[in-house]
């Protein structure tokens, strides 16, 4: 076990932060746990070019009732690049399943932000026995919903980019006028060019292969979709595409951009908790 270099929540009955590097077959995976270890498990998956730290504002709001598990996906944050394999979304799912098995998690609600929603969906496809429900936060349903301008041409010869260049790229990840947190700037600069570009290409390939509503409809898992109505990367109205999934619960957050987990943590947490309370209870009764 390795000590966490950040402690977003460690008080009272909620349980202290516990960070570890899991040694897995095709590369190590950084895992961080908060909250009571005997509470229902909640897995949080970050988007491209960021890390588990993007959930820091949300974690203290979730740990009163959940065992909150965060990971740094391969090549992001404190997880090294994968060994011998690429960044394919299906491979991410295989590794996430192995990590949860190692942590003795039998059932989990998975929450994915942005492209983290693709890894969440792929995990449910691969391990339907493990995933009880899904929450997707500003996850684009289809490629034709992508609206961000091509304003960040990545040049490997100029890597790592300057703070200004990173902020230009990251600006559409938030509502207009929102200050991009310095820690996110630092984390993107700490990634390799290969990790940034290959992870993004893998997400695009996964979505082009089959739209998310089609995948989720086949899965039949309880689904909540949360979308900021000021998203500048994915057309906010595309949240309605998830209505193709029977029973999907869709919530638009007025005034929020692409990253409500940082912009509007209180409102986001309230929606997640209301949904998970229903579906963790149902899962417990079923077992």
GUMIKE-778055 format. One line per 5 residues: number of its first residue (from 1); their letters; for each residue x, y, z of C-alpha. Coordinates in pm, 1 decimal, decimal comma, padded with zeros to 6 digits. Example, Ala and Ser with C-alpha at 12.3 -4.5 7.8 and 13.67 -1.06 7.14 Angstrom:
BEGIN
1) as) 01230,0 -00450,0 00780,0 | 01367,0 -00106,0 00714,0
END
This chain:
BEGIN
1) xxxxx) 00000,0 00000,0 00000,0 | 00118,8 00350,8 -00070,2 | 00009,2 00664,7 00114,8 | -00222,4 00897,9 -00073,1 | -00065,2 01228,6 -00171,9
6) xxxxx) -00402,2 01391,9 -00128,0 | -00672,1 01330,6 00130,3 | -01009,1 01455,0 00000,5 | -01204,3 01304,4 00288,7 | -01099,9 01126,3 00602,3
11) xxxxx) -01327,8 01183,9 00898,5 | -01552,6 01006,0 01144,3 | -01745,6 00706,1 01026,1 | -01684,3 00774,7 00659,6 | -01346,4 00597,8 00659,0
16) xxxxx) -01005,4 00734,3 00575,1 | -00864,0 00764,2 00227,4 | -00673,3 00453,5 00124,9 | -00457,8 00460,9 -00187,4 | -00281,0 00168,4 -00347,0
21) xxxxx) -00112,2 00055,9 -00665,6 | -00266,6 -00269,0 -00786,2 | -00024,6 -00492,3 -00974,0 | -00220,3 -00628,2 -01269,2 | -00121,7 -00848,6 -01560,1
26) xxxxx) -00081,8 -00577,9 -01822,6 | 00020,6 -00285,8 -01603,7 | -00032,4 -00124,8 -01266,2 | -00346,1 00067,7 -01172,3 | -00372,0 00340,1 -00910,4
31) xxxxx) -00680,1 00298,4 -00688,8 | -00814,1 00528,9 -00419,2 | -01089,7 00433,8 -00173,4 | -01297,3 00648,9 00061,9 | -01600,0 00585,8 00280,1
36) xxxxx) -01714,9 00284,3 00482,3 | -01567,7 -00031,1 00332,9 | -01889,2 -00225,0 00407,0 | -02115,2 00030,0 00231,8 | -02248,0 -00014,0 -00126,0
41) xxxxx) -01966,4 00033,1 -00376,3 | -01954,2 00324,9 -00616,3 | -01687,2 00329,9 -00889,8 | -01597,1 00672,5 -01032,9 | -01428,4 00686,1 -01375,3
46) xxxxx) -01272,7 01007,2 -01503,6 | -01256,8 01134,4 -01859,6 | -00967,4 01175,7 -02104,4 | -00657,1 01377,1 -02014,0 | -00743,1 01400,4 -01643,5
51) xxxxx) -00743,6 01165,6 -01343,1 | -00928,1 01050,6 -01032,0 | -00858,8 01393,9 -00881,9 | -01134,9 01535,8 -01099,8 | -01377,4 01376,7 -00849,0
56) xxxxx) -01229,4 01546,2 -00541,8 | -01518,9 01789,1 -00494,6 | -01776,6 01510,9 -00521,9 | -01618,1 01244,3 -00302,7 | -01695,1 01400,1 00040,3
61) xxxxx) -02060,5 01424,5 -00063,4 | -02083,4 01054,3 -00150,2 | -01889,8 00884,5 00128,2 | -02157,0 00913,6 00396,2 | -02343,5 00628,9 00227,0
66) xxxxx) -02098,6 00465,3 -00016,0 | -01765,7 00298,2 -00045,4 | -01624,0 00526,5 -00314,0 | -01360,4 00375,2 -00541,2 | -01165,4 00586,4 -00787,6
71) xxxxx) -00901,1 00480,0 -01033,8 | -00653,2 00653,0 -01258,7 | -00710,3 00491,8 -01595,8 | -00395,1 00364,6 -01773,5 | -00154,0 00641,6 -01866,0
76) xxxxx) -00346,6 00896,9 -01658,7 | -00261,4 01043,9 -01319,5 | -00061,7 00797,1 -01113,3 | -00126,1 00491,4 -01332,6 | 00155,3 00408,5 -01574,0
81) xxxxx) 00098,8 00341,5 -01940,6 | -00022,6 -00011,3 -02016,6 | 00233,8 -00282,9 -02077,2 | 00210,5 -00476,9 -02403,5 | -00140,1 -00358,8 -02492,4
86) xxxxx) -00309,7 -00044,8 -02611,8 | -00572,8 00180,0 -02463,9 | -00874,0 00006,2 -02615,8 | -01191,3 00062,7 -02416,3 | -01252,3 -00311,1 -02392,7
91) xxxxx) -00906,8 -00354,7 -02238,4 | -00981,9 -00078,6 -01986,6 | -01295,7 -00271,6 -01891,5 | -01100,2 -00595,9 -01847,4 | -00852,6 -00421,8 -01618,8
96) xxxxx) -01123,9 -00248,8 -01416,8 | -01298,1 -00580,5 -01361,8 | -00972,9 -00736,2 -01243,0 | -00915,8 -00444,6 -01005,1 | -01262,8 -00475,4 -00852,4
101) xxxxx) -01215,3 -00849,6 -00811,7 | -00889,9 -00779,9 -00629,0 | -01077,7 -00540,3 -00399,6 | -01342,5 -00809,0 -00333,8 | -01621,8 -00596,1 -00481,1
106) xxxxx) -01918,2 -00813,2 -00581,2 | -02160,7 -00543,6 -00699,3 | -02098,4 -00183,7 -00801,3 | -02275,7 00118,5 -00944,9 | -02041,6 00277,8 -01198,7
111) xxxxx) -02032,3 00654,1 -01257,8 | -01844,9 00776,7 -01565,4 | -01770,4 01135,9 -01658,4 | -01724,1 01221,4 -02026,9 | -01522,4 00941,8 -02193,6
116) xxxxx) -01516,7 00764,2 -01858,2 | -01873,4 00672,9 -01949,7 | -01740,2 00453,3 -02230,8 | -01520,9 00256,9 -01990,9 | -01820,8 00230,0 -01756,2
121) xxxxx) -02039,6 00092,3 -02034,6 | -01769,8 -00147,1 -02152,8 | -01728,3 -00277,5 -01798,2 | -02102,7 -00345,8 -01779,8 | -02084,7 -00523,2 -02116,6
126) xxxxx) -01796,1 -00739,3 -02000,9 | -01913,6 -00797,5 -01644,1 | -02293,4 -00769,7 -01621,3 | -02275,7 -00975,6 -01301,7 | -02066,4 -00704,1 -01137,8
131) xxxxx) -02230,3 -00379,0 -01256,0 | -02576,1 -00314,7 -01111,6 | -02642,6 00030,8 -01262,0 | -02475,8 00310,6 -01457,9 | -02455,2 00688,8 -01423,0
136) xxxxx) -02317,8 00877,8 -01723,3 | -02223,2 01243,2 -01677,5 | -02184,7 01447,5 -01997,7 | -02092,6 01137,4 -02195,8 | -02149,5 01189,1 -02566,6
141) xxxxx) -02397,3 00935,8 -02706,9 | -02293,3 00952,8 -03073,6 | -02012,5 01117,2 -03270,0 | -02250,6 01351,5 -03450,7 | -02319,4 01517,0 -03113,7
146) xxxxx) -01958,4 01636,1 -03078,3 | -01940,3 02014,8 -03116,1 | -01603,1 02123,9 -02972,3 | -01394,4 02326,7 -03219,5 | -01071,4 02180,2 -03352,2
151) xxxxx) -00865,1 02438,4 -03166,9 | -00593,7 02219,3 -03016,8 | -00376,3 02055,2 -03278,2 | -00134,7 01842,7 -03076,6 | 00222,8 01859,9 -03201,0
156) xxxxx) 00449,2 01591,6 -03051,7 | 00750,4 01815,4 -03114,7 | 00602,1 02075,7 -02878,3 | 00507,0 01837,4 -02600,1 | 00449,5 01909,2 -02318,9
161) xxxxx) 00237,7 02212,7 -02408,8 | 00241,0 02539,5 -02216,7 | -00015,2 02625,2 -01948,6 | -00182,2 02866,7 -02189,3 | -00213,1 02601,2 -02459,4
166) xxxxx) -00357,0 02348,5 -02215,4 | -00609,8 02599,9 -02082,4 | -00716,6 02673,6 -02439,6 | -00777,2 02303,6 -02497,1 | -00949,1 02250,1 -02161,2
171) xxxxx) -01169,9 02560,4 -02178,6 | -01451,3 02383,0 -02365,1 | -01454,3 02127,0 -02086,3 | -01625,0 02383,1 -01864,8 | -01899,2 02644,3 -01890,2
176) xxxxx) -01792,3 02979,5 -02034,1 | -01589,9 03184,2 -01787,2 | -01503,6 02895,2 -01554,7 | -01140,4 02897,8 -01439,2 | -00964,9 02576,2 -01539,4
181) xxxxx) -00811,1 02435,8 -01217,9 | -00431,3 02446,3 -01212,6 | -00410,7 02085,5 -01091,4 | -00585,0 01970,9 -01410,4 | -00341,2 02172,2 -01619,0
186) xxxxx) -00050,1 02012,0 -01434,5 | -00191,4 01662,2 -01476,7 | -00234,6 01691,4 -01852,5 | 00119,8 01824,9 -01885,7 | 00243,9 01525,4 -01688,0
191) xxxxx) 00097,9 01279,8 -01939,0 | 00289,0 01156,3 -02240,5 | 00186,2 01257,2 -02589,4 | 00116,6 00892,4 -02668,0 | -00112,4 00848,6 -02367,5
196) xxxxx) -00320,0 01158,4 -02444,1 | -00371,4 01090,7 -02813,6 | -00411,1 00712,9 -02797,6 | -00665,1 00724,2 -02514,1 | -00875,1 00977,8 -02703,9
201) xxxxx) -00856,1 00772,8 -03024,6 | -00969,0 00463,6 -02834,5 | -01278,5 00644,9 -02704,1 | -01368,3 00763,8 -03054,0 | -01322,5 00413,6 -03195,1
206) xxxxx) -01550,1 00266,6 -02926,8 | -01824,4 00518,4 -03002,3 | -01793,8 00480,3 -03379,7 | -01818,9 00103,8 -03352,1 | -02162,9 00132,5 -03189,6
211) xxxxx) -02350,7 00424,4 -03038,1 | -02387,2 00432,8 -02663,0 | -02769,0 00418,0 -02662,4 | -02751,7 00101,7 -02874,3 | -02502,8 -00057,4 -02635,6
216) xxxxx) -02702,2 00042,0 -02327,9 | -03031,7 -00073,6 -02471,3 | -02883,2 -00419,8 -02519,6 | -02743,9 -00421,1 -02165,8 | -03073,2 -00351,5 -01991,2
221) xxxxx) -02905,1 -00195,2 -01687,6 | -03065,6 00089,3 -01487,2 | -02930,4 00413,6 -01631,8 | -02907,8 00772,6 -01518,7 | -02778,8 01040,3 -01755,8
226) xxxxx) -02671,2 01379,8 -01621,6 | -02587,2 01654,8 -01868,3 | -02492,5 02018,8 -01817,8 | -02708,4 02229,8 -02046,6 | -02409,3 02456,3 -02121,8
231) xxxxx) -02182,2 02174,2 -02243,1 | -01946,2 02305,4 -02512,0 | -01806,7 01967,6 -02618,2 | -02121,0 01761,6 -02670,2 | -02449,2 01908,3 -02791,2
236) xxxxx) -02660,2 01930,2 -02473,0 | -02977,8 01830,1 -02656,3 | -02806,9 01498,1 -02741,9 | -02885,9 01384,8 -02387,5 | -03229,5 01305,4 -02527,2
241) xxxxx) -03070,6 01035,2 -02744,1 | -03050,5 00821,0 -02431,0 | -03429,6 00803,3 -02424,3 | -03381,6 00512,5 -02663,5 | -03277,4 00315,1 -02353,6
246) xxxxx) -03588,9 00184,3 -02175,4 | -03628,0 00335,4 -01830,2 | -03334,9 00576,4 -01864,6 | -03352,2 00871,2 -01624,6 | -03224,0 01190,5 -01788,1
251) xxxxx) -03140,8 01507,0 -01595,2 | -03025,3 01839,2 -01741,9 | -02833,1 02067,2 -01506,1 | -02912,7 02432,1 -01585,4 | -02603,9 02650,4 -01599,6
256) xxxxx) -02355,6 02363,3 -01589,4 | -02102,2 02290,7 -01859,8 | -01920,5 01972,3 -01956,0 | -01781,9 01906,8 -01607,8 | -02056,9 01944,7 -01345,8
261) xxxxx) -01858,7 01720,6 -01108,7 | -01637,2 02027,3 -01052,2 | -01870,1 02309,9 -01153,6 | -02178,8 02191,5 -00962,2 | -02074,1 01916,9 -00717,4
266) xxxxx) -02369,2 01963,5 -00479,7 | -02634,8 01933,7 -00748,8 | -02450,3 01650,0 -00920,0 | -02406,9 01453,5 -00597,8 | -02774,3 01495,4 -00508,2
271) xxxxx) -02878,7 01338,4 -00839,0 | -02628,9 01053,4 -00809,3 | -02729,3 00975,0 -00451,1 | -03101,9 00973,3 -00526,7 | -03042,7 00727,6 -00811,3
276) xxxxx) -02798,7 00500,7 -00629,1 | -03019,3 00480,7 -00321,7 | -03288,4 00314,8 -00531,8 | -03063,3 00078,2 -00721,1 | -02828,5 -00027,5 -00442,5
281) xxxxx) -03136,3 -00114,9 -00234,5 | -03282,9 -00319,0 -00519,0 | -02953,6 -00498,1 -00575,0 | -02929,1 -00585,8 -00206,2 | -03281,0 -00729,6 -00204,9
286) xx) -03208,9 -00933,9 -00517,8 | -02916,7 -01103,3 -00345,9
END
